[in-house]
Amino acid sequence: MKRLPVAIHLTFSAVLLTALCWAREASAEPAGEGALSQGELGKYSHGIAVKDLRFLWTLGEDSIDVQLAAPTNGWVGIGFNPDAPENMGGANFVIGYVKGGKAEAFDHYGTAKNKHGEDEKIDGKSDVTKVSGSEQDGRTVIEFTVPLSSRDATDKPVSREGDNTILLAYGRSDSVVLKHRFRAILSVNLSTGEHSVLKMR
């Protein structure tokens, strides 16, 4: 077998190494991250993909319609406006799953940095309505409506015009007490759809 000249061999090696570096850099970028296209929104006004989790919404007069979708047969959840971005404390949470073909969603409140509980069990009330969803081919979709300001002691108002801190997450099972498989922290203007990803893991 004829050997390649050294110069050609070195050039080929450099090109191959550059291509591999580009491939690594490209693979490090989450697929489909950012604002969703009009065709992906369906009936919703705005939508964001963060890695493989999707958050879609439409603002009403005094409420917000939400869809959450993630590649799991477990729970999906959203939190609005915690006391601090990296905390669960003080956030309004809605956590849902599909079990036996029936979608369920629960109104939770962040009771500590890494803890939350049902509003109804801590002197609040459930403000989640219009719950629906599906679970198919390892993907769960949950839809629901919550008020922007419930005036519940365990809920904070959600801003129509300003930025909101949004926590997005999903788990491996329907047990909402088990730790999330994926979590993202965003700053979102719900009126315009403008957003930034503060952290994800």
Stockholm file with secondary structure:
# STOCKHOLM 1.0

chainA/1-201         MKRLPVAIHLTFSAVLLTALCWAREASAEPAGEGALSQGELGKYSHGIAVKDLRFLWTLGEDSIDVQLAAPTNGWVGIGFNPDAPENMGGANFVIGYVKGGKAEAFDHYGTAKNKHGEDEKIDGKSDVTKVSGSEQDGRTVIEFTVPLSSRDATDKPVSREGDNTILLAYGRSDSVVLKHRFRAILSVNLSTGEHSVLKMR
#=GR chainA/1-201 SS CCCCCHHHHHHHHHHHHHHHHHHHHHHHSCTTCEECCHHHHTTCSEEEEETTEEEEEEECSSEEEEEEEESCSSCEEEEECCSSTTCCTTCEEEEEEEETTEEEEEEEEEEETTEEEEGGGTTCCCCCEEEEEEEETTEEEEEEEEESCCCCTTCCCCCSSSEEEEEEEECSSSCTTSCCSEEEEEEEETTTCCEEEEEEC
#=GC SS_cons         CCCCCHHHHHHHHHHHHHHHHHHHHHHHSCTTCEECCHHHHTTCSEEEEETTEEEEEEECSSEEEEEEEESCSSCEEEEECCSSTTCCTTCEEEEEEEETTEEEEEEEEEEETTEEEEGGGTTCCCCCEEEEEEEETTEEEEEEEEESCCCCTTCCCCCSSSEEEEEEEECSSSCTTSCCSEEEEEEEETTTCCEEEEEEC
//
